Amino acid sequence: MNTQSSPQIGQLVRILKGKDAGEAAVVIAVVDSRFVYIADGDKRKFDGPKKKNIQHLELIPFISSEVVNSLEETGRVTNGKLRFAVMKYGGPAGISADEKGD
């Protein structure tokens, strides 16, 4: 059994495997005990979330209340809120917003 607790909707995760490894994203749906849908509001929009095995994610002990409230109220969340949650946590590993080129 995985020692990590199960991911929550609105929780930030760091992607460990795949082409997005090292990026941060937000859990927008929990499929079952193994899979979640994640989005970051930038490359991965709310309408095209990525299904990820939770073993390929590092759960970050931070849940975005804005994302949770928006999903509870309307069933969706804006890409801006997702981007804000990711940026508030710190964005992509090792790349600060001002370093990144166009």
N, C-alpha and C positions, 0 to 999 in steps of 0.2 A: 504494500500500500504506500502511496505517495505521502511523504511527511508534510507536504504543503496542505493548507486548508483549501477547500474548493473556492474557485474564483467567484466573485460577486459581480453583478452588473454594475457598471460604473467604475470598476476597479482598474487601476493602471497596471500594465504588464510590460515587461521588457521581452522582446522576441529573441530567443536564443538560437533558433535554427531557421534556415531558409534564406532567401535573398534579402529579406528585411532584418536579418540578424543584427542586434544592437539597437534597433529602433524601439521607441516606446509607443504604446497604443492603449486604447481603452476597450474593455470588454463591454460589448453592447447586447450580447445575448449568450445564454448558457444552453448548449444543446443537450448535453448529458454529462456524465461524470468524466468523460474524456475530452470532449470538444467544446469550444466556445467560438463565437464570432467576435472578431476584433476590428476596429477601425481607428484611424488617427485623424480623420477630417481633412487630410492633405492628399497624400498619394492614394490612400485607401478611404474612400468616402463612405458615409453611412449607408447609402443605397447599394454599395458593392463591397460588403465586409468580407474579411478573410476568415475562413474556417480554419482554426488551428487546434492541434492536439495540445492539451494543457501541459504535457511533458516537455513541449518545446518552448514554454513560456516561463519566465520568472515573475512570480506574483509580487507586486510592489504593495506594501501596506498603506495604500492611499486610495480612497474611493471618492470620486468627484461627485459631490452632492448636486451640482448643476446638471450633470448627465443623468443621474438617477431621477431627479425631480422631473426633468423634461420627458424622460421615457415613461414615467408613471402618469404624467398629465396627458401627454399627447400620443404616446406610443412611438415617438421618434425623437431624434436629437439633431440639432443643426451641426454641420461640419465645423462651424466656427466654435461651438462649445467644445467639440472634440479636440480641435487644435488648441484651444485655450487650456484644456485640462492637461494635454500632453506638454505644452510649453510651461505650464505652472510647475509641473513635476521636474522639468529640465530638458525635455526634448530628446533628440537623438543622442546617443552616448558619444561623448567626445567632440561634439560639434555644437558650438554656441551659435545663436542666431546671427550674430554679426560676422562670424567667420565664414559662413556658408556663402559661396558665390551664387551667381544667378543660375 
